[in-house]
Amino acid sequence: MTATATQTPPPAAPRVTNGGKAPRLRITFPVILLIIAAALIVVSLVRIITGANDITSDGQIAGALAGAVPIGLAGLAGLWSERAGVVNIGLEGMMILGAFFGAAVGWQTDPWLAVLAGVLGGAAGGLVHAIVTVTFGVDHIIAGVAMNILATGVTAYLAKRWFTVGEAASKGGSPKQSPPMDSIKSFTVPGLSHWLATVENHHWFLISDIAGILGGLVTHISSLTILTLVLFVATFFVLWRTAFGLRLRSCGENPVAAESLGVNVYFYKYMAVIISGGLAGLGGVFLAIGTHFYLAGQTGGRGYIGLAAMIFGNWRPGGLAMGAGLFGYADSLQLRNGSSSVHALLLLLALLLLAMAAWKFFRKSYVPAAVALGFAVLLAVWYALTDSVPDEVVQATPYVATLLVMGLSAQRLRMPKADGVPYRKGEGG
């Protein structure tokens, strides 16, 4: 009688504990929908508690969208450049060039020609930045700062030469301002806009808030806003779904490896930075058309804030759009209702920080959880003991929001590996 051999099962794979932390939450589409739904409920509760009905009104959302567009375009410009490995601190200067040349053409011709002139003006700034950084290898930060200074000086000089003589002077031109130009076409969805406004005015819980948000997205929407949405979708498709985009992104990750595979790294870097300048110029001309003028200092640091939105978005179009939308919302809030709405925002921020503290505690990140909880308590006490906030706080709201966004998103960032790294052809050989 033969003994039956017993088979020994293979050893179990070692269990990954992730350092004792809770498993990382995957950001899927259902999770995104749940986050949006939870945010809407919290905002609606804050509106009812505080009586600040404007925080979800159609006018507030329309203003937020208008404020987000130039920020989003600046961030999109930075995304194109940095995905190819070129840091573009000069976005502010390229926006200035776009606003100036757009207004210089727009007051004499058609608004769409102004848009074209603004894009070309920004692209020219991008070309200069590419020559300096890609061809001559100048430090990207230094080159970007120089671009901002150069653009400010050039436009100030040309404004004195172009806007203070002849017909331009007679129509209101000055060294600080261009003559006025026409608005660009805007769109409203007939019927739907009026119905949503009616529902919003009932101030129902959640339903009126959704109506106000949707109403702001279908009422008096600029053609340039629609164009911006198309550009965001096109950027994602081109950079992540085409061979051109793959080659461009490879130049920002490992240009030496890309060169070894036959990619013309210089060509793709030039293309990316020129496109970056054109997008920044479009953001500048959007500001000029929105106010009907070019004004000195009109960009107001939006190029830098666009870079912050891009970093918050982890160098991806979707996250960038969220960052730009947050700044646009904060900017619109302080411009429309000032102290009362910003005071309501204190309670909203306290609730959001409380939720973040709970999440960090669940993730076993105890120090960040304690910090978030501490700030939540301070904001709640501030809200409870006051009826308004100082004007200085109101004016600083968009910039404080930008700092908060950057601080809260810093742990999940991954920039392109070769971003800002000088490149020379054949250096890997």
DRENTIVEX-344424 format. One record per residue (C-alpha): residue number from 1; residue in three letters; x, z, y. Coordinates in steps of 0.1 Angstrom, whole numbers, padded with zeros to 4 digits. Layout:
! DRENTIVEX-344424
   pos   code       u       w       v
   NUM    ALA       X       Z       Y
...
! end
This chain:
! DRENTIVEX-344424
   pos   code       u       w       v
     1    MET    0000    0000    0000
     2    THR    0015   -0011    0033
     3    ALA    0013    0010    0065
     4    THR   -0005   -0006    0094
     5    ALA    0018   -0009    0124
     6    THR    0003    0007    0155
     7    GLN    0007   -0011    0188
     8    THR    0019    0008    0218
     9    PRO    0001   -0001    0250
    10    PRO    0023   -0013    0279
    11    PRO    0031    0014    0305
    12    ALA    0007    0015    0334
    13    ALA    0019    0000    0367
    14    PRO    0030    0026    0392
    15    ARG    0003    0035    0417
    16    VAL    0010    0027    0453
    17    THR    0001    0057    0474
    18    ASN    0008    0042    0508
    19    GLY    0027    0073    0519
    20    GLY   -0003    0095    0513
    21    LYS   -0024    0077    0538
    22    ALA   -0059    0063    0534
    23    PRO   -0061    0027    0523
    24    ARG   -0060    0002    0551
    25    LEU   -0093   -0012    0562
    26    ARG   -0095   -0050    0559
    27    ILE   -0110   -0066    0590
    28    THR   -0135   -0090    0574
    29    PHE   -0165   -0107    0590
    30    PRO   -0190   -0080    0578
    31    VAL   -0167   -0053    0592
    32    ILE   -0165   -0071    0625
    33    LEU   -0203   -0073    0626
    34    LEU   -0206   -0036    0619
    35    ILE   -0182   -0027    0646
    36    ILE   -0201   -0049    0671
    37    ALA   -0234   -0033    0661
    38    ALA   -0220    0002    0665
    39    ALA   -0205   -0007    0699
    40    LEU   -0239   -0020    0711
    41    ILE   -0257    0012    0699
    42    VAL   -0231    0034    0717
    43    VAL   -0233    0013    0749
    44    SER   -0271    0014    0749
    45    LEU   -0271    0052    0744
    46    VAL   -0247    0056    0774
    47    ARG   -0270    0034    0795
    48    ILE   -0300    0055    0787
    49    ILE   -0282    0088    0792
    50    THR   -0266    0079    0825
    51    GLY   -0293    0055    0839
    52    ALA   -0266    0030    0847
    53    ASN   -0287    0000    0837
    54    ASP   -0262   -0025    0852
    55    ILE   -0236   -0019    0825
    56    THR   -0254   -0044    0802
    57    SER   -0272   -0065    0828
    58    ASP   -0270   -0103    0827
    59    GLY   -0252   -0102    0861
    60    GLN   -0226   -0078    0848
    61    ILE   -0220   -0099    0817
    62    ALA   -0218   -0131    0838
    63    GLY   -0193   -0114    0861
    64    ALA   -0173   -0102    0831
    65    LEU   -0172   -0138    0817
    66    ALA   -0160   -0152    0851
    67    GLY   -0133   -0125    0853
    68    ALA   -0122   -0130    0817
    69    VAL   -0117   -0168    0819
    70    PRO   -0085   -0169    0841
    71    ILE   -0071   -0139    0821
    72    GLY   -0079   -0157    0788
    73    LEU   -0063   -0190    0800
    74    ALA   -0032   -0171    0811
    75    GLY   -0031   -0154    0777
    76    LEU   -0037   -0187    0759
    77    ALA   -0008   -0202    0779
    78    GLY    0015   -0173    0768
    79    LEU    0004   -0177    0732
    80    TRP    0014   -0214    0731
    81    SER    0048   -0207    0746
    82    GLU    0056   -0176    0726
    83    ARG    0045   -0191    0693
    84    ALA    0073   -0216    0699
    85    GLY    0098   -0188    0706
    86    VAL    0098   -0190    0745
    87    VAL    0088   -0159    0764
    88    ASN    0069   -0170    0795
    89    ILE    0069   -0143    0821
    90    GLY    0064   -0171    0847
    91    LEU    0027   -0174    0839
    92    GLU    0018   -0158    0873
    93    GLY    0038   -0184    0892
    94    MET    0023   -0213    0872
    95    MET   -0012   -0199    0880
    96    ILE   -0002   -0199    0917
    97    LEU    0009   -0235    0914
    98    GLY   -0024   -0245    0897
    99    ALA   -0045   -0227    0923
   100    PHE   -0025   -0243    0952
   101    PHE   -0023   -0279    0940
   102    GLY   -0059   -0278    0928
   103    ALA   -0072   -0266    0962
   104    ALA   -0049   -0291    0980
   105    VAL   -0066   -0320    0962
   106    GLY   -0100   -0304    0958
   107    TRP   -0109   -0300    0995
   108    GLN   -0104   -0337    1000
   109    THR   -0118   -0351    0967
   110    ASP   -0138   -0341    0937
   111    PRO   -0136   -0307    0919
   112    TRP   -0127   -0323    0886
   113    LEU   -0097   -0340    0904
   114    ALA   -0088   -0305    0916
   115    VAL   -0088   -0294    0880
   116    LEU   -0065   -0322    0870
   117    ALA   -0042   -0315    0899
   118    GLY   -0041   -0278    0890
   119    VAL   -0033   -0285    0854
   120    LEU   -0005   -0309    0864
   121    GLY    0009   -0284    0889
   122    GLY    0010   -0257    0863
   123    ALA    0025   -0281    0837
   124    ALA    0053   -0290    0863
   125    GLY    0061   -0253    0865
   126    GLY    0062   -0252    0827
   127    LEU    0086   -0281    0826
   128    VAL    0110   -0263    0849
   129    HIS    0108   -0232    0828
   130    ALA    0115   -0252    0796
   131    ILE    0145   -0269    0812
   132    VAL    0159   -0236    0823
   133    THR    0153   -0217    0791
   134    VAL    0154   -0243    0763
   135    THR    0181   -0267    0776
   136    PHE    0203   -0243    0796
   137    GLY    0196   -0212    0776
   138    VAL    0189   -0189    0806
   139    ASP    0174   -0155    0796
   140    HIS    0137   -0160    0794
   141    ILE    0127   -0129    0814
   142    ILE    0150   -0138    0842
   143    ALA    0138   -0174    0842
   144    GLY    0102   -0162    0843
   145    VAL    0107   -0138    0872
   146    ALA    0125   -0166    0891
   147    MET    0096   -0189    0884
   148    ASN    0072   -0165    0900
   149    ILE    0093   -0160    0931
   150    LEU    0099   -0198    0934
   151    ALA    0062   -0206    0930
   152    THR    0053   -0180    0957
   153    GLY    0079   -0194    0981
   154    VAL    0071   -0231    0975
   155    THR    0033   -0227    0980
   156    ALA    0038   -0206    1011
   157    TYR    0060   -0233    1026
   158    LEU    0037   -0261    1016
   159    ALA    0006   -0243    1028
   160    LYS    0021   -0241    1063
   161    ARG    0029   -0278    1062
   162    TRP   -0004   -0290    1047
   163    PHE   -0031   -0267    1057
   164    THR   -0023   -0261    1094
   165    VAL   -0023   -0296    1107
   166    GLY   -0048   -0324    1113
   167    GLU   -0081   -0325    1094
   168    ALA   -0071   -0295    1072
   169    ALA   -0067   -0272    1102
   170    SER   -0100   -0284    1117
   171    LYS   -0118   -0275    1085
   172    GLY   -0105   -0240    1083
   173    GLY   -0071   -0243    1068
   174    SER   -0044   -0218    1076
   175    PRO   -0009   -0207    1063
   176    LYS   -0028   -0184    1039
   177    GLN   -0058   -0204    1030
   178    SER   -0069   -0240    1022
   179    PRO   -0099   -0257    1036
   180    PRO   -0131   -0251    1015
   181    MET   -0139   -0273    0985
   182    ASP   -0171   -0279    0965
   183    SER   -0182   -0259    0935
   184    ILE   -0181   -0274    0900
   185    LYS   -0212   -0279    0879
   186    SER   -0228   -0249    0862
   187    PHE   -0254   -0247    0834
   188    THR   -0284   -0225    0827
   189    VAL   -0305   -0227    0795
   190    PRO   -0340   -0233    0809
   191    GLY   -0368   -0210    0797
   192    LEU   -0345   -0188    0776
   193    SER   -0327   -0174    0806
   194    HIS   -0360   -0163    0823
   195    TRP   -0374   -0148    0790
   196    LEU   -0342   -0128    0784
   197    ALA   -0343   -0115    0820
   198    THR   -0379   -0103    0814
   199    VAL   -0369   -0084    0782
   200    GLU   -0339   -0069    0800
   201    ASN   -0360   -0055    0828
   202    HIS   -0381   -0034    0804
   203    HIS   -0349   -0013    0797
   204    TRP   -0357   -0008    0761
   205    PHE   -0331    0008    0738
   206    LEU   -0307   -0018    0723
   207    ILE   -0332   -0047    0726
   208    SER   -0329   -0049    0764
   209    ASP   -0291   -0045    0762
   210    ILE   -0288   -0075    0738
   211    ALA   -0311   -0095    0760
   212    GLY   -0289   -0087    0790
   213    ILE   -0257   -0097    0772
   214    LEU   -0273   -0129    0759
   215    GLY   -0288   -0136    0794
   216    GLY   -0254   -0134    0810
   217    LEU   -0240   -0160    0785
   218    VAL   -0267   -0186    0792
   219    THR   -0272   -0183    0830
   220    HIS   -0251   -0202    0856
   221    ILE   -0222   -0208    0832
   222    SER   -0194   -0228    0848
   223    SER   -0183   -0261    0832
   224    LEU   -0147   -0246    0832
   225    THR   -0160   -0216    0812
   226    ILE   -0173   -0240    0786
   227    LEU   -0140   -0259    0787
   228    THR   -0121   -0226    0782
   229    LEU   -0142   -0218    0751
   230    VAL   -0134   -0252    0737
   231    LEU   -0097   -0247    0744
   232    PHE   -0097   -0214    0724
   233    VAL   -0112   -0231    0694
   234    ALA   -0089   -0261    0698
   235    THR   -0059   -0238    0700
   236    PHE   -0067   -0221    0668
   237    PHE   -0074   -0254    0650
   238    VAL   -0042   -0271    0663
   239    LEU   -0018   -0242    0657
   240    TRP   -0031   -0230    0624
   241    ARG   -0047   -0260    0608
   242    THR   -0024   -0290    0616
   243    ALA    0011   -0300    0607
   244    PHE    0020   -0301    0644
   245    GLY    0010   -0265    0648
   246    LEU    0029   -0254    0617
   247    ARG    0061   -0270    0630
   248    LEU    0056   -0255    0664
   249    ARG    0051   -0220    0650
   250    SER    0081   -0224    0627
   251    CYS    0102   -0229    0659
   252    GLY    0091   -0194    0670
   253    GLU    0097   -0178    0636
   254    ASN    0129   -0194    0624
   255    PRO    0141   -0224    0644
   256    VAL    0173   -0228    0623
   257    ALA    0152   -0232    0591
   258    ALA    0128   -0255    0609
   259    GLU    0158   -0277    0621
   260    SER    0171   -0278    0585
   261    LEU    0137   -0293    0574
   262    GLY    0139   -0320    0601
   263    VAL    0119   -0305    0628
   264    ASN    0130   -0314    0664
   265    VAL    0130   -0278    0677
   266    TYR    0137   -0288    0713
   267    PHE    0108   -0312    0714
   268    TYR    0083   -0286    0701
   269    LYS    0096   -0259    0724
   270    TYR    0093   -0283    0754
   271    MET    0058   -0293    0744
   272    ALA    0047   -0257    0739
   273    VAL    0060   -0246    0773
   274    ILE    0046   -0276    0792
   275    ILE    0011   -0270    0775
   276    SER    0015   -0233    0784
   277    GLY    0021   -0242    0821
   278    GLY   -0009   -0266    0821
   279    LEU   -0032   -0238    0807
   280    ALA   -0019   -0213    0833
   281    GLY   -0025   -0239    0860
   282    LEU   -0061   -0243    0848
   283    GLY   -0065   -0206    0851
   284    GLY   -0053   -0207    0887
   285    VAL   -0075   -0236    0897
   286    PHE   -0105   -0217    0881
   287    LEU   -0099   -0190    0906
   288    ALA   -0096   -0214    0935
   289    ILE   -0128   -0233    0926
   290    GLY   -0147   -0200    0920
   291    THR   -0139   -0188    0956
   292    HIS   -0139   -0224    0971
   293    PHE   -0105   -0217    0986
   294    TYR   -0068   -0213    0977
   295    LEU   -0058   -0179    0991
   296    ALA   -0023   -0164    0992
   297    GLY   -0021   -0137    0965
   298    GLN   -0052   -0150    0948
   299    THR   -0040   -0146    0913
   300    GLY   -0036   -0108    0917
   301    GLY   -0012   -0103    0887
   302    ARG   -0036   -0120    0863
   303    GLY   -0006   -0138    0847
   304    TYR    0009   -0105    0837
   305    ILE   -0025   -0092    0825
   306    GLY   -0030   -0124    0805
   307    LEU    0003   -0116    0787
   308    ALA   -0010   -0081    0780
   309    ALA   -0042   -0095    0765
   310    MET   -0021   -0119    0744
   311    ILE    0000   -0090    0730
   312    PHE   -0032   -0069    0724
   313    GLY   -0045   -0099    0704
   314    ASN   -0014   -0099    0683
   315    TRP   -0005   -0135    0693
   316    ARG   -0039   -0148    0680
   317    PRO   -0067   -0165    0699
   318    GLY   -0095   -0142    0687
   319    GLY   -0078   -0109    0696
   320    LEU   -0067   -0125    0729
   321    ALA   -0103   -0133    0738
   322    MET   -0113   -0097    0731
   323    GLY   -0085   -0084    0754
   324    ALA   -0094   -0108    0782
   325    GLY   -0131   -0099    0778
   326    LEU   -0123   -0062    0781
   327    PHE   -0104   -0067    0814
   328    GLY   -0131   -0091    0827
   329    TYR   -0158   -0065    0820
   330    ALA   -0138   -0037    0837
   331    ASP   -0131   -0059    0867
   332    SER   -0168   -0069    0870
   333    LEU   -0179   -0033    0867
   334    GLN   -0159   -0021    0896
   335    LEU   -0168   -0051    0918
   336    ARG   -0206   -0049    0912
   337    ASN   -0216   -0013    0913
   338    GLY   -0184    0006    0919
   339    SER   -0186    0043    0915
   340    SER   -0219    0048    0896
   341    SER   -0210    0023    0868
   342    VAL   -0174    0035    0865
   343    HIS   -0188    0071    0863
   344    ALA   -0209    0060    0834
   345    LEU   -0178    0044    0819
   346    LEU   -0163    0079    0816
   347    LEU   -0189    0089    0791
   348    LEU   -0185    0056    0772
   349    LEU   -0147    0061    0770
   350    ALA   -0151    0097    0758
   351    LEU   -0174    0086    0730
   352    LEU   -0150    0057    0720
   353    LEU   -0120    0081    0720
   354    LEU   -0140    0106    0699
   355    ALA   -0147    0078    0673
   356    MET   -0110    0069    0674
   357    ALA   -0100    0105    0669
   358    ALA   -0122    0107    0638
   359    TRP   -0108    0074    0624
   360    LYS   -0072    0085    0630
   361    PHE   -0080    0119    0613
   362    PHE   -0094    0100    0583
   363    ARG   -0062    0079    0582
   364    LYS   -0042    0112    0582
   365    SER   -0026    0103    0616
   366    TYR   -0030    0138    0629
   367    VAL   -0010    0136    0661
   368    PRO   -0027    0104    0675
   369    ALA   -0061    0120    0664
   370    ALA   -0053    0151    0684
   371    VAL   -0043    0131    0715
   372    ALA   -0074    0109    0714
   373    LEU   -0096    0140    0709
   374    GLY   -0079    0157    0739
   375    PHE   -0085    0128    0762
   376    ALA   -0121    0125    0749
   377    VAL   -0127    0161    0759
   378    LEU   -0111    0157    0793
   379    LEU   -0132    0126    0801
   380    ALA   -0164    0143    0789
   381    VAL   -0157    0173    0811
   382    TRP   -0149    0150    0841
   383    TYR   -0182    0132    0836
   384    ALA   -0202    0164    0832
   385    LEU   -0188    0181    0863
   386    THR   -0190    0151    0887
   387    ASP   -0216    0126    0900
   388    SER   -0191    0099    0910
   389    VAL   -0155    0089    0909
   390    PRO   -0131    0083    0938
   391    ASP   -0128    0048    0951
   392    GLU   -0091    0046    0941
   393    VAL   -0102    0052    0905
   394    VAL   -0128    0025    0908
   395    GLN   -0103   -0001    0921
   396    ALA   -0078    0009    0894
   397    THR   -0103    0006    0865
   398    PRO   -0093   -0029    0853
   399    TYR   -0056   -0020    0852
   400    VAL   -0062    0014    0835
   401    ALA   -0083   -0005    0809
   402    THR   -0053   -0028    0804
   403    LEU   -0029    0001    0798
   404    LEU   -0054    0018    0774
   405    VAL   -0057   -0014    0754
   406    MET   -0019   -0019    0752
   407    GLY   -0014    0017    0742
   408    LEU   -0040    0017    0715
   409    SER   -0030   -0016    0700
   410    ALA    0008   -0011    0700
   411    GLN    0011    0000    0664
   412    ARG   -0003   -0032    0648
   413    LEU    0017   -0058    0667
   414    ARG    0039   -0085    0652
   415    MET    0055   -0109    0675
   416    PRO    0070   -0142    0664
   417    LYS    0105   -0133    0649
   418    ALA    0125   -0157    0671
   419    ASP    0104   -0150    0703
   420    GLY    0129   -0149    0732
   421    VAL    0159   -0156    0710
   422    PRO    0182   -0183    0725
   423    TYR    0185   -0214    0703
   424    ARG    0212   -0240    0701
   425    LYS    0209   -0271    0679
   426    GLY    0231   -0270    0648
   427    GLU    0239   -0233    0652
   428    GLY    0228   -0226    0617
   429    GLY    0251   -0251    0601
! end
